[in-house]
Amino acid sequence: MDTEEIAKFCKSLSISEDDGKVVSLDRSLVLLGKRQMQNYLVGKILTNKKVNMEAFKAVIHDVRKTVKIVMIECVGDNLFLFQFNSDGDKKRVFASGPWSF
């Protein structure tokens, strides 16, 4: 999906009264969430086969050679959440993509 398709999709989104009450979040909660999420990336392995989680973790740590430990959590079918403890590691790993496993 390219940026134009994403922009069209976003323009088509709306909230109606049928969706229920709209709740505004306190600004401090929004800022806290942004700070916490800035250390995360999400990755998906595109295959029909189930990935061996332990092997995947070992390969990612060896290949990406991060300075600090990266926490990897499986959050769905071959969908992973990566938590970085170093902004430099996250930027370097993201810039070196796409990954191949």
Residue pairs with C-beta under 8 A, 6 or more apart in sequence:
1 9
15 22
38 87
39 83
39 84
39 85
39 87
39 90
40 81
40 82
40 83
40 84
41 81
41 82
41 84
41 90
41 93
41 94
42 75
42 79
42 80
42 81
42 82
43 79
43 80
43 82
43 99
44 78
44 79
44 80
45 51
45 56
45 78
45 80
45 101
46 78
47 78
50 77
50 78
51 78
51 101
53 74
56 72
56 80
56 101
57 72
59 101
60 70
60 72
60 99
60 101
61 69
61 70
64 70
64 89
64 93
64 96
66 84
66 86
66 89
66 92
66 93
67 86
67 88
67 89
68 84
68 85
68 86
68 89
69 85
70 82
70 83
70 84
70 85
70 89
70 93
71 82
71 83
71 85
72 80
72 81
72 82
72 83
73 80
73 81
73 83
74 80
75 81
82 90
82 93
84 90
84 93
